[in-house]
Amino acid sequence: MARINDMELKVVKVKGDFVWHRHEETDEFFMVHRGHVTIDLRDRKVPLAAGQCFVVPRGVEHRPRAEAECELLLLEPAGTVNTGDAGGDRTTTAEPWIPPAGMAR
């Protein structure tokens, strides 16, 4: 993870279906680094391959899913909960950002 102003840049690995959720206060940026992912929306499916990106608008319910392990780059405001309004056992706790040695916070 890296921090850019008040945004967090995260690299995550996904496999299988994630939970349906929405982020009421923020858009969510997905870019595929390696593999393939599908972003399910209630009215359509958005398939993405390496190098492609998609922004889920705030308030739109979605579910990322990948048949095989996929690496994604996410960009979202610091503190955004990964499961949005869904909660549950797949919710991760935010880890504090620690800058590299010699870098001011």
C-alpha positions in Angstrom: 0.0 0.0 0.0 1.1 3.6 -0.7 -0.6 6.8 0.2 -1.1 9.7 -2.1 -2.5 12.8 -0.3 -5.7 11.3 1.3 -5.9 8.4 -1.1 -4.6 4.8 -0.7 -3.1 2.9 -3.6 -3.5 -0.9 -2.9 -2.4 -4.0 -4.7 -4.6 -6.9 -3.9 -5.0 -10.5 -5.0 -8.5 -11.8 -5.6 -9.9 -15.2 -6.4 -13.6 -16.3 -6.4 -16.6 -14.2 -5.7 -16.4 -11.2 -3.4 -19.5 -9.9 -1.5 -22.1 -7.6 -3.1 -21.5 -4.1 -1.6 -21.6 -0.4 -2.3 -19.6 2.6 -1.2 -22.0 5.5 -0.6 -19.4 8.2 -0.3 -16.8 7.3 -2.9 -16.1 6.0 -6.3 -13.9 2.9 -6.5 -11.1 2.5 -9.1 -10.0 -1.0 -10.3 -7.1 -1.7 -12.6 -6.1 -5.2 -13.5 -2.3 -5.7 -13.1 -2.3 -9.5 -13.8 -5.1 -11.9 -14.7 -8.8 -11.3 -15.4 -11.6 -10.0 -13.2 -15.3 -9.4 -13.7 -17.0 -6.5 -11.9 -20.6 -7.6 -11.6 -23.2 -4.7 -11.4 -26.9 -5.4 -10.9 -27.6 -4.5 -14.6 -24.4 -5.7 -16.4 -21.1 -7.4 -16.1 -17.8 -5.6 -16.8 -15.0 -8.0 -17.8 -11.4 -6.7 -17.4 -8.0 -8.0 -18.5 -4.5 -6.9 -17.6 -4.0 -3.2 -18.3 -7.7 -2.4 -18.2 -9.5 -0.3 -15.6 -13.0 0.6 -14.5 -14.5 3.0 -12.0 -17.5 1.9 -10.0 -19.5 5.2 -9.2 -20.3 5.9 -5.6 -23.5 4.3 -4.4 -23.5 1.5 -7.1 -23.7 -2.0 -5.8 -21.0 -4.2 -7.2 -19.2 -7.5 -6.8 -15.7 -8.3 -8.1 -15.0 -11.9 -9.0 -12.2 -13.8 -10.6 -12.1 -17.5 -11.6 -8.3 -17.6 -11.2 -6.1 -15.5 -9.0 -6.0 -11.9 -10.2 -3.9 -8.9 -9.1 -5.7 -5.6 -8.9 -4.6 -2.1 -8.2 -7.2 -0.1 -6.2 -7.3 3.6 -5.6 -9.7 4.9 -2.9 -9.9 7.4 -0.1 -7.9 6.4 3.0 -10.0 4.4 5.4 -12.5 3.0 2.9 -13.9 -0.3 4.1 -13.3 -3.0 1.5 -16.8 -4.5 2.0 -18.6 -1.1 1.9 -22.1 -1.3 3.4 -22.1 -5.2 3.5 -19.7 -5.7 6.4 -19.2 -9.3 7.4 -16.3 -11.7 7.9 -14.5 -10.5 4.7 -14.1 -7.0 6.1 -10.4 -6.1 6.6 -9.2 -3.7 9.2 -7.3 -0.7 8.0 -3.6 -0.8 8.6 -1.9 2.5 9.4 0.3 3.8 6.6 3.9 3.9 7.5 6.1 5.9 5.2 9.5 4.5 4.1 12.5 5.5 6.3 13.5 9.1 5.8 10.1 10.1 4.3 8.0 12.6 6.1 4.4 11.6 6.9 
